[in-house]
C-alpha cells in the first residue's frame, strides 16, 4: 500500500493538519481563535461554512437551553454515580452520554422527523401533489446540510421510538382522548387554523395565571398502575421501531417555499393520526413528566419568531410544531405544550440540520451539565454513591 493510498483512506474535509499548519474547514485556526464563538464553531465544523449572526444566535440559544435538567435526568444521575466509583472524569461523562438513547435524549431527533413529515406534506399540498402518506419515502438517503441557507436538510431518515421527556403515566393523563380517526383529527381548514390560535392564547393565559388548568380526569394512579402503563408504552414503542422505519424526504425547492398555517394545520392532523395508527401514542417533543409548561419553550419560540421576521429562517417547522400543539389540545382543559425537545427540534430543523444531528447537538449541550454535575460530585467526596440513600431500602417484590 502506498503513502497516497493510506492518506486517501483517512481523507477528510473537516481539518488539515500539517507541521505548523492547522486548518479547520479550510480556515487557519489562528483566524478563528478569539473571533469565533463556540456555537458558530460548531456550525462551521458540521456544515463547512460560517453561519450568519442570526443563525449563530439561534443555534447557541438551543444549546444553552438543553444544558441541564438536574439529577432527575438519568444522564446526570449516572454521571454522578459513576464518578464516585473511582473512575476518571472522562469515564463518568462517557457513562452519562451513553445513556442518551431513544427514550432519553432522542426526542429532539424524533421531533425533527415528525415536523419534517408535516412540512413535506404541507409543501406537497401547496403544489397540489400531496396525498396522505405521500411525504414519506422509505429508504430515502440522508444528505448533509451545508451553507448558510435556512432550507432544511433535503433528506431526513426516521427511526421512531419513545420520547425523552414524557413518561408513560404523565403522558397517559396528558393525552387520553386526543386520538381519533384521520377525519376527526383533520376537520375543516378554518377550524384547524382557529384552534391553533386558540391553543396559543390558552397557553399564554395559563402561563400568566401561574399554571395550567387541572383536567377533569383524576390524576391519581397507583404505583402498580403506573408501572403497567410504562411497560405497555415501552412495548408499543419497541414494536413501532421494529415495524416502521420511515423516511421523510423534503424536496429542497418545496422546503424553501413558505407553507401557510392552513396547510400546516391540515397536514399536522393527518400526520399525527398516522403516527398514532402506527402505535406511537406519545408524540416526541410535546408534554413533560415534570413541567406543566416547559419554561424553555416560550423564549426559544420567540427567538424563532424573530429569526423568521429577520429572514434568517423560513418558519415552516415552527408553523408545523404549533399546528401539532393545536391537534393535541383539541377539546382539552389542560394543554399539552411543546417541551424543550420540541422547541430545540424547531430550531435545528429551521437551521437545516438533519434529524440525527439534533441528537448529536443535544449530546453536546447536555455534556456541559454532565461535566458540571460530575465535578460537583467529585468535590463532595462520596464513595460508591448508589441511586438511593443507604437508609432507604428498595421494595422487595418476591
C-alpha positions as a Markdown table, in Angstrom:
| # | Residue | x | y | z |
|---|---|---|---|---|
| 1 | Unk | 0.0 | 0.0 | 0.0 |
| 2 | Unk | 1.4 | 3.4 | -1.0 |
| 3 | Unk | 1.5 | 6.5 | 1.2 |
| 4 | Unk | -1.1 | 8.1 | -1.0 |
| 5 | Unk | -3.5 | 5.2 | -0.5 |
| 6 | Unk | -3.1 | 5.4 | 3.2 |
| 7 | Unk | -3.6 | 9.2 | 3.1 |
| 8 | Unk | -6.7 | 8.7 | 1.0 |
| 9 | Unk | -8.0 | 6.2 | 3.5 |
| 10 | Unk | -8.3 | 9.0 | 6.1 |
| 11 | Unk | -9.3 | 11.7 | 3.6 |
| 12 | Unk | -11.3 | 14.5 | 5.3 |
| 13 | Unk | -12.7 | 17.9 | 4.5 |
| 14 | Unk | -13.1 | 18.7 | 8.2 |
| 15 | Unk | -9.5 | 19.6 | 9.1 |
| 16 | Unk | -6.0 | 19.9 | 7.6 |
| 17 | Unk | -3.2 | 19.2 | 10.0 |
| 18 | Unk | 0.4 | 19.5 | 8.8 |
| 19 | Unk | 3.6 | 20.8 | 10.5 |
| 20 | Unk | 3.0 | 24.4 | 11.6 |
| 21 | Unk | -0.5 | 24.3 | 10.0 |
| 22 | Unk | -3.9 | 23.7 | 11.5 |
| 23 | Unk | -6.9 | 24.5 | 9.3 |
| 24 | Unk | -10.5 | 23.8 | 10.2 |
| 25 | Unk | -12.8 | 23.7 | 7.3 |
| 26 | Unk | -10.2 | 25.5 | 5.3 |
| 27 | Unk | -9.7 | 28.3 | 7.8 |
| 28 | Unk | -6.5 | 28.7 | 9.7 |
| 29 | Unk | -7.1 | 28.1 | 13.4 |
| 30 | Unk | -5.4 | 31.3 | 14.3 |
| 31 | Unk | -8.0 | 33.2 | 12.4 |
| 32 | Unk | -10.8 | 31.5 | 14.4 |
| 33 | Unk | -9.3 | 31.9 | 17.9 |
| 34 | Unk | -10.7 | 35.0 | 19.5 |
| 35 | Unk | -13.0 | 35.8 | 16.6 |
| 36 | Unk | -15.5 | 32.9 | 16.5 |
| 37 | Unk | -18.0 | 31.9 | 19.2 |
| 38 | Unk | -18.3 | 28.2 | 20.2 |
| 39 | Unk | -21.8 | 28.0 | 18.7 |
| 40 | Unk | -20.6 | 29.4 | 15.4 |
| 41 | Unk | -17.6 | 27.0 | 15.6 |
| 42 | Unk | -19.9 | 24.0 | 15.9 |
| 43 | Unk | -21.8 | 25.2 | 12.9 |
| 44 | Unk | -18.6 | 25.7 | 10.9 |
| 45 | Unk | -17.3 | 22.2 | 11.7 |
| 46 | Unk | -20.6 | 20.4 | 10.9 |
| 47 | Unk | -21.6 | 22.5 | 7.9 |
| 48 | Unk | -18.4 | 23.6 | 6.3 |
| 49 | Unk | -19.4 | 27.3 | 6.2 |
| 50 | Unk | -19.9 | 30.1 | 8.7 |
| 51 | Unk | -23.4 | 30.9 | 10.0 |
| 52 | Unk | -25.0 | 34.3 | 9.8 |
| 53 | Unk | -25.2 | 36.2 | 13.0 |
| 54 | Unk | -28.9 | 35.3 | 13.3 |
| 55 | Unk | -28.3 | 31.6 | 12.7 |
| 56 | Unk | -25.5 | 31.5 | 15.2 |
| 57 | Unk | -27.7 | 33.2 | 17.8 |
| 58 | Unk | -30.5 | 30.6 | 17.3 |
| 59 | Unk | -28.1 | 27.7 | 17.5 |
| 60 | Unk | -26.5 | 28.9 | 20.7 |
| 61 | Unk | -29.9 | 29.5 | 22.3 |
| 62 | Unk | -30.8 | 25.9 | 21.7 |
| 63 | Unk | -27.5 | 24.7 | 23.0 |
| 64 | Unk | -27.9 | 26.8 | 26.2 |
| 65 | Unk | -31.4 | 25.6 | 26.8 |
| 66 | Unk | -30.6 | 21.9 | 26.9 |
| 67 | Unk | -27.6 | 22.1 | 29.1 |
| 68 | Unk | -29.1 | 20.6 | 32.3 |
| 69 | Unk | -32.2 | 19.2 | 33.9 |
| 70 | Unk | -30.8 | 18.1 | 37.3 |
| 71 | Unk | -30.3 | 14.6 | 38.7 |
| 72 | Unk | -33.9 | 13.8 | 37.7 |
| 73 | Unk | -32.4 | 13.2 | 34.3 |
| 74 | Unk | -30.8 | 9.7 | 34.0 |
| 75 | Unk | -27.7 | 11.0 | 32.2 |
| 76 | Unk | -26.9 | 13.4 | 35.1 |
| 77 | Unk | -27.6 | 10.8 | 37.8 |
| 78 | Unk | -25.4 | 8.2 | 36.0 |
| 79 | Unk | -22.5 | 10.7 | 35.8 |
| 80 | Unk | -22.7 | 11.5 | 39.5 |
| 81 | Unk | -22.9 | 7.8 | 40.5 |
| 82 | Unk | -20.1 | 6.8 | 38.1 |
| 83 | Unk | -17.6 | 9.3 | 39.3 |
| 84 | Unk | -17.9 | 8.1 | 42.9 |
| 85 | Unk | -16.7 | 4.6 | 41.8 |
| 86 | Unk | -13.1 | 5.6 | 41.3 |
| 87 | Unk | -13.2 | 6.3 | 37.5 |
| 88 | Unk | -11.9 | 9.4 | 35.8 |
| 89 | Unk | -14.0 | 12.4 | 34.9 |
| 90 | Unk | -13.9 | 11.4 | 31.2 |
| 91 | Unk | -15.3 | 7.9 | 32.2 |
| 92 | Unk | -18.1 | 9.5 | 34.1 |
| 93 | Unk | -19.0 | 11.7 | 31.2 |
| 94 | Unk | -18.9 | 8.9 | 28.8 |
| 95 | Unk | -21.2 | 6.8 | 31.0 |
| 96 | Unk | -23.7 | 9.6 | 31.0 |
| 97 | Unk | -23.5 | 10.2 | 27.3 |
| 98 | Unk | -24.0 | 6.5 | 26.6 |
| 99 | Unk | -27.4 | 6.7 | 28.3 |
| 100 | Unk | -28.7 | 9.3 | 25.8 |
| 101 | Unk | -30.7 | 6.8 | 23.7 |
| 102 | Unk | -34.1 | 6.8 | 22.1 |
| 103 | Unk | -36.0 | 7.3 | 25.3 |
| 104 | Unk | -33.7 | 9.8 | 26.9 |
| 105 | Unk | -32.1 | 12.3 | 24.6 |
| 106 | Unk | -33.6 | 11.1 | 21.3 |
| 107 | Unk | -36.9 | 13.0 | 21.4 |
| 108 | Unk | -35.4 | 16.0 | 19.6 |
| 109 | Unk | -34.3 | 13.9 | 16.7 |
| 110 | Unk | -37.7 | 12.2 | 16.5 |
| 111 | Unk | -39.5 | 15.5 | 16.7 |
| 112 | Unk | -37.5 | 16.8 | 13.8 |
| 113 | Unk | -38.6 | 13.7 | 11.9 |
| 114 | Unk | -42.2 | 14.4 | 12.8 |
| 115 | Unk | -42.1 | 18.0 | 11.8 |
| 116 | Unk | -40.2 | 17.2 | 8.6 |
| 117 | Unk | -43.1 | 14.9 | 7.6 |
| 118 | Unk | -45.6 | 17.6 | 8.3 |
| 119 | Unk | -43.7 | 20.2 | 6.3 |
| 120 | Unk | -43.2 | 17.9 | 3.4 |
| 121 | Unk | -47.0 | 17.1 | 3.4 |
| 122 | Unk | -47.8 | 20.8 | 3.6 |
| 123 | Unk | -45.4 | 21.7 | 0.8 |
| 124 | Unk | -46.8 | 18.9 | -1.4 |
| 125 | Unk | -50.4 | 20.2 | -0.7 |
| 126 | Unk | -49.3 | 23.7 | -1.8 |
| 127 | Unk | -48.1 | 22.2 | -5.1 |
| 128 | Unk | -51.2 | 20.1 | -5.5 |
| 129 | Unk | -49.4 | 16.8 | -5.2 |
| 130 | Unk | -50.0 | 15.7 | -1.6 |
| 131 | Unk | -51.9 | 12.7 | -0.5 |
| 132 | Unk | -51.9 | 11.0 | 2.9 |
| 133 | Unk | -48.6 | 9.3 | 3.3 |
| 134 | Unk | -47.1 | 10.9 | 0.2 |
| 135 | Unk | -44.4 | 12.8 | 2.1 |
| 136 | Unk | -42.9 | 9.5 | 3.4 |
| 137 | Unk | -40.3 | 7.9 | 1.2 |
| 138 | Unk | -38.9 | 4.7 | 2.8 |
| 139 | Unk | -35.2 | 4.3 | 2.1 |
| 140 | Unk | -34.6 | 8.0 | 1.4 |
| 141 | Unk | -30.9 | 8.7 | 1.6 |
| 142 | Unk | -29.8 | 11.2 | 4.2 |
| 143 | Unk | -27.8 | 14.1 | 2.9 |
| 144 | Unk | -25.7 | 16.6 | 4.9 |
| 145 | Unk | -26.9 | 20.2 | 5.1 |
| 146 | Unk | -24.4 | 22.8 | 4.2 |
| 147 | Unk | -24.2 | 26.6 | 3.6 |
| 148 | Unk | -26.0 | 29.5 | 5.2 |
| 149 | Unk | -29.4 | 28.7 | 3.6 |
| 150 | Unk | -32.3 | 28.3 | 6.0 |
| 151 | Unk | -33.5 | 25.5 | 3.8 |
| 152 | Unk | -33.9 | 22.3 | 5.9 |
| 153 | Unk | -31.9 | 19.2 | 5.2 |
| 154 | Unk | -33.0 | 17.6 | 1.9 |
| 155 | Unk | -33.3 | 14.1 | 3.3 |
| 156 | Unk | -34.2 | 13.0 | 6.8 |
| 157 | Unk | -34.2 | 9.4 | 7.8 |
| 158 | Unk | -36.5 | 8.3 | 10.6 |
| 159 | Unk | -36.3 | 5.6 | 13.3 |
| 160 | Unk | -39.3 | 6.1 | 15.5 |
| 161 | Unk | -39.1 | 5.5 | 19.3 |
| 162 | Unk | -40.2 | 6.8 | 22.7 |
| 163 | Unk | -39.9 | 10.4 | 23.7 |
| 164 | Unk | -37.1 | 11.6 | 26.1 |
| 165 | Unk | -39.2 | 13.7 | 28.4 |
| 166 | Unk | -42.7 | 12.3 | 28.5 |
| 167 | Unk | -43.2 | 9.3 | 30.8 |
| 168 | Unk | -45.9 | 6.8 | 30.2 |
| 169 | Unk | -48.0 | 7.7 | 33.3 |
| 170 | Unk | -47.8 | 11.5 | 32.7 |
| 171 | Unk | -48.5 | 11.2 | 29.0 |
| 172 | Unk | -51.4 | 8.8 | 29.6 |
| 173 | Unk | -53.1 | 11.5 | 31.7 |
| 174 | Unk | -51.9 | 14.3 | 29.3 |
| 175 | Unk | -53.1 | 12.7 | 26.0 |
| 176 | Unk | -56.0 | 10.4 | 26.8 |
| 177 | Unk | -58.9 | 11.1 | 24.5 |
| 178 | Unk | -57.0 | 13.1 | 21.9 |
| 179 | Unk | -56.5 | 10.3 | 19.4 |
| 180 | Unk | -59.1 | 9.7 | 16.7 |
| 181 | Unk | -59.7 | 8.9 | 13.1 |
| 182 | Unk | -57.9 | 10.9 | 10.5 |
| 183 | Unk | -61.1 | 12.6 | 9.5 |
| 184 | Unk | -61.9 | 13.6 | 13.1 |
| 185 | Unk | -58.3 | 14.8 | 13.5 |
| 186 | Unk | -58.4 | 16.9 | 10.3 |
| 187 | Unk | -61.7 | 18.8 | 10.4 |
| 188 | Unk | -62.1 | 21.8 | 8.3 |
| 189 | Unk | -59.2 | 24.1 | 7.5 |
| 190 | Unk | -60.9 | 27.0 | 9.2 |
| 191 | Unk | -61.4 | 25.1 | 12.4 |
| 192 | Unk | -57.8 | 23.8 | 12.4 |
| 193 | Unk | -56.4 | 27.3 | 12.0 |
| 194 | Unk | -58.7 | 28.8 | 14.6 |
| 195 | Unk | -57.7 | 26.1 | 17.1 |
| 196 | Unk | -54.0 | 26.8 | 16.5 |
| 197 | Unk | -54.6 | 30.4 | 17.6 |
| 198 | Unk | -56.9 | 29.4 | 20.4 |
| 199 | Unk | -54.2 | 27.0 | 21.7 |
| 200 | Unk | -51.6 | 29.7 | 21.8 |
| 201 | Unk | -54.0 | 32.0 | 23.7 |
| 202 | Unk | -54.7 | 29.2 | 26.2 |
| 203 | Unk | -51.0 | 28.7 | 26.8 |
| 204 | Unk | -50.4 | 32.4 | 27.3 |
| 205 | Unk | -53.4 | 32.6 | 29.7 |
| 206 | Unk | -52.3 | 29.6 | 31.7 |
| 207 | Unk | -48.7 | 30.9 | 32.0 |
| 208 | Unk | -50.0 | 34.3 | 33.2 |
| 209 | Unk | -52.1 | 32.5 | 35.8 |
| 210 | Unk | -49.0 | 30.7 | 37.1 |
| 211 | Unk | -50.1 | 27.2 | 35.9 |
| 212 | Unk | -52.4 | 25.2 | 33.7 |
| 213 | Unk | -56.0 | 24.4 | 34.4 |
| 214 | Unk | -56.4 | 21.0 | 36.1 |
| 215 | Unk | -58.0 | 18.3 | 33.9 |
| 216 | Unk | -61.4 | 16.9 | 34.9 |
| 217 | Unk | -59.9 | 13.4 | 34.9 |
| 218 | Unk | -58.3 | 12.3 | 38.2 |
| 219 | Unk | -54.5 | 12.3 | 38.2 |
| 220 | Unk | -54.4 | 9.7 | 40.9 |
| 221 | Unk | -52.9 | 6.3 | 39.9 |
| 222 | Unk | -51.3 | 3.6 | 42.0 |
| 223 | Unk | -47.6 | 2.7 | 41.6 |
| 224 | Unk | -48.6 | -0.6 | 40.0 |
| 225 | Unk | -50.9 | 1.2 | 37.5 |
| 226 | Unk | -48.0 | 3.5 | 36.5 |
| 227 | Unk | -45.7 | 0.5 | 36.1 |
| 228 | Unk | -48.2 | -1.3 | 34.0 |
| 229 | Unk | -48.6 | 1.7 | 31.7 |
| 230 | Unk | -44.9 | 2.2 | 31.4 |
| 231 | Unk | -44.4 | -1.4 | 30.4 |
| 232 | Unk | -47.2 | -1.2 | 27.9 |
| 233 | Unk | -45.8 | 2.0 | 26.4 |
| 234 | Unk | -42.3 | 0.6 | 26.2 |
| 235 | Unk | -43.6 | -2.5 | 24.4 |
| 236 | Unk | -45.6 | -0.4 | 22.0 |
| 237 | Unk | -42.6 | 1.9 | 21.2 |
| 238 | Unk | -40.3 | -1.1 | 20.6 |
| 239 | Unk | -42.9 | -2.6 | 18.3 |
| 240 | Unk | -43.2 | 0.7 | 16.4 |
| 241 | Unk | -39.5 | 0.9 | 15.9 |
| 242 | Unk | -39.3 | -2.7 | 14.7 |
| 243 | Unk | -42.2 | -2.4 | 12.3 |
| 244 | Unk | -41.9 | 1.1 | 10.9 |
| 245 | Unk | -38.7 | 2.6 | 9.6 |
| 246 | Unk | -40.0 | 5.7 | 7.9 |
| 247 | Unk | -38.0 | 8.1 | 5.7 |
| 248 | Unk | -39.3 | 11.6 | 5.3 |
| 249 | Unk | -37.7 | 13.3 | 2.3 |
| 250 | Unk | -38.1 | 17.0 | 1.8 |
| 251 | Unk | -37.6 | 18.4 | -1.7 |
| 252 | Unk | -35.3 | 21.4 | -1.4 |
| 253 | Unk | -37.5 | 23.6 | -3.7 |
| 254 | Unk | -40.6 | 22.7 | -1.6 |
| 255 | Unk | -38.8 | 23.3 | 1.7 |
| 256 | Unk | -37.6 | 26.7 | 0.6 |
| 257 | Unk | -41.1 | 27.9 | -0.1 |
| 258 | Unk | -43.1 | 29.0 | 2.9 |
| 259 | Unk | -46.1 | 27.0 | 3.9 |
| 260 | Unk | -49.2 | 28.7 | 5.3 |
| 261 | Unk | -50.9 | 28.0 | 8.7 |
| 262 | Unk | -53.9 | 26.4 | 7.0 |
| 263 | Unk | -51.8 | 23.8 | 5.1 |
| 264 | Unk | -49.7 | 23.1 | 8.3 |
| 265 | Unk | -52.8 | 22.6 | 10.4 |
| 266 | Unk | -54.3 | 20.0 | 7.9 |
| 267 | Unk | -51.0 | 18.2 | 7.5 |
| 268 | Unk | -50.4 | 18.1 | 11.2 |
| 269 | Unk | -53.7 | 16.5 | 11.9 |
| 270 | Unk | -53.1 | 13.9 | 9.2 |
| 271 | Unk | -49.6 | 13.0 | 10.3 |
| 272 | Unk | -50.4 | 12.9 | 14.0 |
| 273 | Unk | -53.2 | 10.5 | 13.2 |
| 274 | Unk | -50.9 | 8.3 | 11.1 |
| 275 | Unk | -48.2 | 8.2 | 13.7 |
| 276 | Unk | -50.8 | 7.1 | 16.3 |
| 277 | Unk | -52.1 | 4.4 | 13.9 |
| 278 | Unk | -48.6 | 3.0 | 13.8 |
| 279 | Unk | -48.7 | 2.7 | 17.6 |
| 280 | Unk | -46.9 | 5.9 | 18.6 |
| 281 | Unk | -49.2 | 7.3 | 21.2 |
| 282 | Unk | -46.9 | 9.9 | 22.8 |
| 283 | Unk | -45.5 | 12.3 | 20.3 |
| 284 | Unk | -41.9 | 13.4 | 20.8 |
| 285 | Unk | -41.4 | 17.0 | 21.7 |
| 286 | Unk | -44.7 | 17.6 | 23.4 |
| 287 | Unk | -45.8 | 17.3 | 27.1 |
| 288 | Unk | -43.4 | 16.9 | 30.1 |
| 289 | Unk | -43.2 | 14.5 | 33.0 |
| 290 | Unk | -42.1 | 17.3 | 35.3 |
| 291 | Unk | -43.4 | 20.7 | 34.0 |
| 292 | Unk | -46.9 | 21.6 | 33.2 |
| 293 | Unk | -45.4 | 24.2 | 30.9 |
| 294 | Unk | -41.7 | 23.9 | 30.0 |
| 295 | Unk | -40.1 | 27.3 | 30.9 |
| 296 | Unk | -37.7 | 26.9 | 28.0 |
| 297 | Unk | -40.5 | 26.8 | 25.3 |
| 298 | Unk | -41.6 | 30.4 | 25.1 |
| 299 | Unk | -38.2 | 32.1 | 24.9 |
| 300 | Unk | -36.9 | 29.7 | 22.3 |
| 301 | Unk | -40.0 | 30.1 | 20.1 |
| 302 | Unk | -39.9 | 33.8 | 20.5 |
| 303 | Unk | -36.3 | 33.8 | 19.1 |
| 304 | Unk | -37.5 | 31.7 | 16.1 |
| 305 | Unk | -40.3 | 34.2 | 15.5 |
| 306 | Unk | -37.7 | 37.0 | 15.5 |
| 307 | Unk | -35.5 | 35.0 | 13.1 |
| 308 | Unk | -38.4 | 34.5 | 10.8 |
| 309 | Unk | -39.1 | 38.2 | 10.7 |
| 310 | Unk | -35.4 | 38.9 | 10.1 |
| 311 | Unk | -35.3 | 36.3 | 7.2 |
| 312 | Unk | -32.8 | 34.1 | 8.9 |
| 313 | Unk | -35.2 | 31.1 | 8.8 |
| 314 | Unk | -38.3 | 30.3 | 6.8 |
| 315 | Unk | -40.6 | 29.4 | 9.7 |
| 316 | Unk | -42.1 | 26.2 | 8.2 |
| 317 | Unk | -41.1 | 24.0 | 11.1 |
| 318 | Unk | -42.3 | 26.5 | 13.6 |
| 319 | Unk | -45.7 | 26.5 | 11.9 |
| 320 | Unk | -45.7 | 22.7 | 11.9 |
| 321 | Unk | -44.9 | 22.5 | 15.6 |
| 322 | Unk | -47.6 | 24.9 | 16.6 |
| 323 | Unk | -50.1 | 23.0 | 14.5 |
| 324 | Unk | -49.2 | 19.8 | 16.3 |
| 325 | Unk | -49.8 | 21.6 | 19.6 |
| 326 | Unk | -53.3 | 22.6 | 18.4 |
| 327 | Unk | -54.1 | 19.0 | 17.3 |
| 328 | Unk | -53.0 | 17.7 | 20.7 |
| 329 | Unk | -55.1 | 20.2 | 22.6 |
| 330 | Unk | -58.4 | 19.9 | 20.8 |
| 331 | Unk | -61.1 | 19.7 | 23.4 |
| 332 | Unk | -58.7 | 19.6 | 26.4 |
| 333 | Unk | -58.9 | 21.7 | 29.5 |
| 334 | Unk | -55.2 | 21.1 | 30.3 |
| 335 | Unk | -52.9 | 22.0 | 27.4 |
| 336 | Unk | -50.0 | 19.7 | 26.3 |
| 337 | Unk | -47.5 | 22.3 | 25.1 |
| 338 | Unk | -44.2 | 21.8 | 23.4 |
| 339 | Unk | -41.3 | 20.8 | 25.6 |
| 340 | Unk | -37.5 | 21.5 | 25.3 |
| 341 | Unk | -37.1 | 18.7 | 22.7 |
| 342 | Unk | -39.9 | 20.2 | 20.5 |
| 343 | Unk | -38.6 | 23.7 | 20.8 |
| 344 | Unk | -35.0 | 22.8 | 20.0 |
| 345 | Unk | -36.2 | 20.5 | 17.2 |
| 346 | Unk | -37.9 | 23.5 | 15.6 |
| 347 | Unk | -34.6 | 25.4 | 15.8 |
| 348 | Unk | -32.4 | 22.7 | 14.5 |
| 349 | Unk | -34.8 | 21.9 | 11.7 |
| 350 | Unk | -35.2 | 25.6 | 10.7 |
| 351 | Unk | -31.4 | 25.9 | 10.6 |
| 352 | Unk | -31.2 | 22.9 | 8.2 |
| 353 | Unk | -29.7 | 20.3 | 10.5 |
| 354 | Unk | -30.7 | 16.7 | 9.6 |
| 355 | Unk | -32.6 | 14.8 | 12.3 |
| 356 | Unk | -29.6 | 12.7 | 13.6 |
| 357 | Unk | -27.6 | 15.9 | 14.2 |
| 358 | Unk | -30.4 | 17.1 | 16.5 |
| 359 | Unk | -29.5 | 14.2 | 18.9 |
| 360 | Unk | -25.8 | 15.0 | 18.4 |
| 361 | Unk | -26.2 | 18.6 | 19.2 |
| 362 | Unk | -28.3 | 17.7 | 22.3 |
| 363 | Unk | -25.4 | 15.5 | 23.4 |
| 364 | Unk | -23.0 | 18.4 | 23.1 |
| 365 | Unk | -25.4 | 20.6 | 25.0 |
| 366 | Unk | -26.1 | 18.2 | 27.8 |
| 367 | Unk | -22.4 | 17.4 | 28.2 |
| 368 | Unk | -21.9 | 20.7 | 29.8 |
| 369 | Unk | -24.4 | 19.9 | 32.5 |
| 370 | Unk | -22.9 | 16.4 | 32.8 |
| 371 | Unk | -19.4 | 17.9 | 33.4 |
| 372 | Unk | -20.7 | 20.4 | 36.0 |
| 373 | Unk | -22.5 | 17.7 | 38.0 |
| 374 | Unk | -19.6 | 15.3 | 37.7 |
| 375 | Unk | -17.2 | 18.0 | 39.0 |
| 376 | Unk | -19.5 | 18.9 | 41.9 |
| 377 | Unk | -20.0 | 15.3 | 42.9 |
| 378 | Unk | -16.2 | 14.8 | 42.9 |
| 379 | Unk | -15.9 | 17.7 | 45.4 |
| 380 | Unk | -18.4 | 16.2 | 47.7 |
| 381 | Unk | -16.1 | 13.3 | 48.5 |
| 382 | Unk | -18.7 | 10.4 | 48.4 |
| 383 | Unk | -17.6 | 6.9 | 47.5 |
| 384 | Unk | -19.7 | 4.3 | 45.7 |
| 385 | Unk | -22.8 | 6.5 | 45.7 |
| 386 | Unk | -25.9 | 4.5 | 44.9 |
| 387 | Unk | -29.2 | 5.6 | 43.3 |
| 388 | Unk | -30.9 | 5.9 | 46.7 |
| 389 | Unk | -29.5 | 6.8 | 50.1 |
| 390 | Unk | -28.4 | 3.7 | 52.2 |
| 391 | Unk | -31.2 | 4.4 | 54.7 |
| 392 | Unk | -33.8 | 3.8 | 52.1 |
| 393 | Unk | -34.4 | 0.1 | 51.3 |
| 394 | Unk | -35.8 | -0.8 | 47.9 |
| 395 | Unk | -39.2 | -2.5 | 47.9 |
| 396 | Unk | -38.9 | -6.3 | 47.8 |
| 397 | Unk | -41.2 | -7.8 | 45.2 |
| 398 | Unk | -40.6 | -11.5 | 45.8 |
